Amino acid sequence: MSSLLKDLYSPAFYERLSNVLAITIPDFDKPKFIKEIFTPDFEAKELKERMKHTAKVLHQFLPADYSQTIALLKKLINQLRIKGIGEDGLAYMFLPDYIETYGIDDFSNSVEALEFVTQFVSCEFAVRPFILKYGDDMIHAMEKWSLHENYKVRRLATEGCRPRLPWAMGIPALKKSPAPILPILENLKNDPSEWVRRSVANNLNDIAKDHPQTVLEIAKRWLGISKETDAIIKHGCRTLLKQGHVEILKHYGLSDEGILLSDFKILTPEVKIGESLEFSFSIANTNQTAQKIRLEYAVYYKKQNGENTKKVFKISERIYPAHSKTAINRKQKFVLITTRRFHLGTHQISVVINGAEKDKMSFELLV
């Protein structure tokens, strides 16, 4: 069985889909639909290309009147639910893509469609062109979504307007000023759904990369509202914590005063790709009182141009007793994955204690 994501769009998938389309669309021509899908270049298409291709072919079988089309897409989703297929399925992302592609000039019908479709498959990518085109009007619609009874619609309200949503088109205006989306986050800070709350945290983390002071002010304002809201803020401040942002460290009572690093050793000074770097160190709390210690380490990966890029990894965050010493041993894998490429040569690693970077040591990455 194929493990390629693009093969979600398989003959079996289109057989199931066309059977439901035959129920949904009057006079649907199944053989023609299948023929139009499997063009000579279909096999060469990647996941996103197949998704867009599916939306484009489907467009040929739907009414020219967009409002009628949306009514049929709703019927299609209802039929898929009756048959128990497709819910939250990646392959059905062609439905949001259809709205993005063919409904961009029909604001009111598309807003209604996005609200309905996202309850079947997430519309977080499809909503962004509407934010770019309609600005505040789309944000206001999303603010209404943040009060919706369905948690998937509420999540769309915050996930769709993230200033730096991964793998999605950017929203320059929201990077410049996140003010329009702050009311959405306020509405969702106590949401009963963990999925929604995590999206709020990710949105805050995006904002923190451009406007750390805004997130710090929110952290102070939300502090102690509930344990769930405290967790949102902590996760939303993760980039600031990794950067050692002074004010956020102070907010969480993290100081390196009286916390000493010793015995820092690289146990595998030469590491082959596919293996792990192993290192150890000890930390001592020399203070008269127990202290909260956030332990991290930073790897300086060598880039193709010979410079290094820093990535911080969290080890733990907990209370250490007064006058205690603790030994730490960790491994960092250098296993190739599709989103990461390693370059041979000298790399570095350091220990970070409560945001303060300590000793830095070098190691060699080999073939």
C-alpha positions in Angstrom: 0.0 0.0 0.0 1.3 3.4 -0.9 2.4 5.8 1.9 2.5 8.9 -0.3 0.0 11.6 0.9 -0.9 12.4 -2.7 -2.3 8.9 -3.1 -5.2 9.8 -0.8 -6.6 10.8 -4.2 -6.8 7.2 -5.4 -9.2 5.4 -7.7 -11.0 4.1 -4.7 -11.4 7.6 -3.3 -12.9 8.9 -6.6 -15.2 5.9 -6.8 -16.6 6.7 -3.4 -16.9 10.4 -4.1 -18.5 10.0 -7.5 -21.1 7.6 -6.0 -22.1 10.3 -3.6 -22.0 13.0 -6.3 -24.4 10.9 -8.3 -26.9 11.1 -5.4 -26.3 14.8 -4.9 -26.0 16.4 -8.3 -28.9 16.1 -10.8 -27.9 14.3 -14.1 -24.4 13.7 -12.8 -22.2 12.0 -15.4 -20.0 9.6 -13.4 -18.0 8.2 -16.3 -17.2 11.6 -17.6 -16.2 12.8 -14.1 -13.8 9.9 -13.7 -12.3 10.5 -17.2 -11.7 14.2 -16.4 -10.0 13.3 -13.1 -7.6 10.8 -14.5 -5.8 12.9 -17.1 -2.5 11.7 -18.6 -0.6 13.9 -16.1 -2.6 12.9 -13.0 0.1 10.5 -11.7 2.7 13.2 -11.8 0.5 15.6 -9.7 1.5 16.1 -6.1 -1.0 16.3 -3.2 -2.0 20.0 -3.5 -2.1 19.8 -7.3 -4.5 16.8 -7.1 -6.6 18.7 -4.5 -6.9 21.7 -6.9 -7.5 19.5 -9.9 -10.4 17.8 -8.1 -12.0 21.1 -7.3 -11.5 22.2 -10.9 -13.1 19.1 -12.4 -16.0 19.2 -10.0 -16.6 22.8 -11.1 -17.6 21.5 -14.5 -20.5 19.5 -13.0 -21.9 22.2 -10.8 -24.3 25.1 -11.7 -23.1 28.4 -12.9 -25.1 30.0 -10.1 -22.7 30.0 -7.1 -25.5 30.0 -4.5 -27.0 26.9 -6.1 -23.6 25.3 -6.1 -23.1 26.0 -2.4 -26.5 24.4 -1.7 -25.3 21.2 -3.6 -22.0 21.2 -1.7 -24.0 21.2 1.6 -26.1 18.3 0.3 -22.8 16.5 -0.7 -21.5 16.9 2.8 -24.7 15.6 4.4 -24.6 12.6 2.1 -21.0 11.9 3.0 -21.9 12.0 6.7 -24.8 9.6 6.1 -22.4 7.2 4.6 -19.9 7.8 7.4 -17.0 8.9 5.1 -14.8 12.0 4.8 -15.2 13.7 8.2 -12.0 15.7 8.9 -10.4 13.8 6.0 -7.4 15.5 4.4 -8.6 14.4 0.9 -11.7 16.5 1.3 -9.7 19.7 1.5 -10.8 20.2 -2.1 -14.1 21.5 -0.8 -12.6 24.6 1.0 -10.3 25.0 -2.0 -13.4 25.2 -4.2 -14.8 28.0 -2.1 -11.5 29.8 -2.2 -11.2 29.5 -5.9 -14.7 30.0 -7.2 -16.3 32.0 -4.4 -13.8 34.8 -3.7 -16.1 37.4 -5.4 -19.2 36.4 -3.5 -18.5 37.4 0.1 -21.9 36.6 1.8 -22.4 33.2 0.2 -18.8 32.2 0.8 -18.8 33.2 4.5 -21.9 31.0 5.0 -20.3 28.2 3.0 -17.0 28.4 5.0 -19.0 28.3 8.3 -20.8 25.1 7.1 -17.9 23.3 5.4 -15.4 23.8 8.2 -17.6 21.6 10.4 -16.8 18.8 8.0 -13.2 19.6 7.0 -11.1 22.6 8.2 -11.3 25.8 6.1 -8.3 27.5 7.8 -6.4 27.9 4.6 -9.4 28.8 2.4 -10.4 31.7 4.6 -7.2 33.6 4.3 -7.7 35.0 0.7 -11.0 36.4 2.0 -9.1 38.2 4.8 -6.8 39.7 2.3 -9.6 40.8 0.0 -12.2 41.9 2.5 -10.1 42.9 5.5 -12.2 44.0 8.5 -15.5 42.6 7.0 -14.0 39.1 7.1 -12.4 39.6 10.5 -15.8 40.8 11.9 -17.4 37.6 10.5 -14.7 35.6 12.2 -15.4 37.4 15.5 -19.0 36.2 15.2 -17.7 32.7 14.5 -15.8 32.8 17.8 -19.1 32.7 19.6 -20.5 29.9 17.4 -22.0 26.8 19.1 -19.8 24.4 17.1 -16.2 24.2 18.3 -14.8 23.7 14.7 -16.2 27.0 13.7 -14.8 28.6 16.8 -11.4 27.1 16.0 -11.6 28.5 12.4 -12.1 31.9 13.9 -8.7 31.9 15.5 -6.7 29.4 13.4 -7.7 31.1 10.1 -6.5 34.5 11.2 -3.1 33.4 12.6 -0.6 36.0 11.3 2.0 33.2 10.5 -0.1 30.1 9.9 2.3 27.4 8.6 2.0 26.4 5.0 -0.5 29.1 4.4 -0.4 32.5 2.6 0.7 35.3 4.9 -1.5 38.2 6.1 0.9 41.2 6.1 -1.7 43.5 7.8 -2.0 41.2 10.7 1.7 40.8 11.1 1.9 44.6 11.2 -0.9 45.0 13.7 -2.7 42.1 15.4 -5.2 44.5 17.0 -8.2 43.4 14.8 -7.9 39.7 15.9 -7.4 40.3 19.7 -11.2 40.4 20.3 -11.4 36.9 18.8 -8.8 35.6 21.2 -10.5 37.3 24.1 -13.7 35.5 23.3 -11.9 32.1 23.1 -9.5 32.3 26.0 -11.9 30.1 28.2 -13.2 27.9 25.4 -14.2 24.4 26.6 -12.5 22.8 23.6 -8.8 22.1 24.1 -8.4 22.1 20.3 -9.7 25.7 20.2 -7.5 26.8 23.2 -4.4 25.4 21.5 -5.2 27.4 18.4 -5.5 30.5 20.6 -2.0 29.7 22.0 -0.6 29.2 18.5 -2.1 32.5 17.4 -0.5 34.3 20.4 2.8 32.6 19.6 2.6 34.0 16.0 1.9 37.5 17.4 4.8 37.2 19.8 7.3 36.9 17.0 6.4 40.5 15.8 4.8 42.1 18.9 6.2 40.5 22.1 4.9 43.4 24.2 1.3 42.8 23.1 1.6 39.1 24.2 3.2 40.1 27.5 0.4 42.5 28.2 -2.1 39.7 27.5 -0.2 37.3 29.7 -0.4 39.7 32.6 -4.1 40.4 32.0 -5.1 36.7 31.7 -2.9 35.4 34.5 -4.9 33.3 37.0 -8.2 33.4 35.2 -8.1 29.6 35.1 -5.6 26.8 34.8 -6.6 26.4 31.1 -6.0 30.1 30.3 -2.6 29.9 32.1 -1.8 27.0 29.9 -2.7 29.0 26.8 -0.4 31.8 27.8 2.5 29.5 28.6 2.2 27.8 25.2 1.6 31.1 23.5 4.8 32.5 25.0 7.0 29.5 24.1 9.0 31.4 21.4 9.6 34.3 23.8 10.8 31.8 26.5 13.1 30.1 24.0 14.5 33.5 23.0 15.2 34.3 26.7 12.9 37.4 26.6 13.7 39.2 29.8 10.2 40.3 30.7 8.5 37.0 30.0 11.1 35.2 32.1 10.5 37.6 34.9 6.7 37.1 34.5 7.2 33.4 35.1 9.7 33.9 38.0 12.6 32.4 36.0 16.1 33.7 37.0 19.5 32.0 36.7 20.8 33.7 39.8 22.4 31.0 42.0 21.9 28.3 39.4 25.2 26.8 38.4 26.2 24.6 35.4 29.0 22.1 35.8 30.4 18.9 34.2 29.1 19.8 30.7 30.4 17.1 28.4 29.7 15.9 24.8 29.9 12.2 25.1 29.8 11.7 21.3 32.0 14.4 19.8 31.7 12.8 16.4 28.2 12.0 15.2 27.1 10.3 12.0 23.9 11.2 10.2 21.3 8.7 11.5 22.8 8.6 14.9 22.4 10.7 18.1 24.5 13.4 19.8 24.7 12.5 23.5 25.7 15.0 26.1 25.5 15.4 29.9 25.8 18.1 32.5 24.9 19.0 36.1 23.0 21.9 37.6 23.2 23.1 41.2 20.7 25.3 43.0 22.9 27.1 45.4 20.1 29.4 46.7 18.6 29.2 50.2 15.2 28.4 48.7 13.8 26.1 46.2 13.8 27.5 42.6 11.9 26.9 39.4 14.3 26.0 36.7 13.6 25.8 33.0 16.2 23.7 31.3 16.8 23.9 27.6 19.6 23.2 25.1 20.4 25.0 21.9 21.8 23.3 18.8 23.7 25.5 16.3 23.1 23.6 13.0 25.6 24.3 10.3 24.0 25.8 7.2 25.0 25.4 3.6 26.7 28.8 3.6 28.8 27.8 6.5 27.0 29.9 9.1 25.0 28.4 12.0 21.3 28.6 12.8 20.1 28.2 16.4 17.3 25.9 17.5 16.3 25.6 21.1 14.9 22.4 22.6 13.2 22.2 26.0 14.3 19.6 28.5 12.1 20.3 31.6 10.7 23.0 33.8 10.3 22.1 37.5 11.1 23.1 41.1 14.6 22.2 42.3 15.3 22.0 46.1 17.7 24.4 47.8 21.3 23.3 47.8 20.7 20.5 45.4 22.7 19.2 42.5 21.2 17.2 39.6 22.8 15.3 36.8 21.2 15.5 33.3 21.8 13.2 30.3 20.2 13.8 26.9 20.4 12.7 23.3 19.6 14.7 20.1 18.9 12.7 17.0 20.3 13.5 13.6 17.9 11.4 11.6 17.0 12.6 8.1 13.4 13.6 7.6 11.7 15.2 4.6 11.6 18.7 6.2 15.2 18.7 7.5 18.5 18.6 5.8 21.8 18.4 7.6 25.2 19.8 6.5 28.4 18.1 7.5 31.1 19.8 9.6 31.3 21.6 12.9 28.1 22.1 14.9 27.7 23.5 18.4 25.5 22.9 21.4 24.9 24.9 24.5 22.9 24.6 27.8 20.2 27.2 28.6 19.1 27.8 32.2 16.1 30.0 32.8 16.6 31.7 29.4 20.4 32.4 30.0 22.7 30.6 27.6 25.7 29.0 29.3 28.6 27.0 28.0 28.8 26.2 24.3 30.7 23.2 22.9 31.5 21.9 19.4 31.0 18.5 17.8 31.4 17.1 14.3 28.7 15.8 12.1 30.0 13.1 9.7 28.7 11.0 6.8 
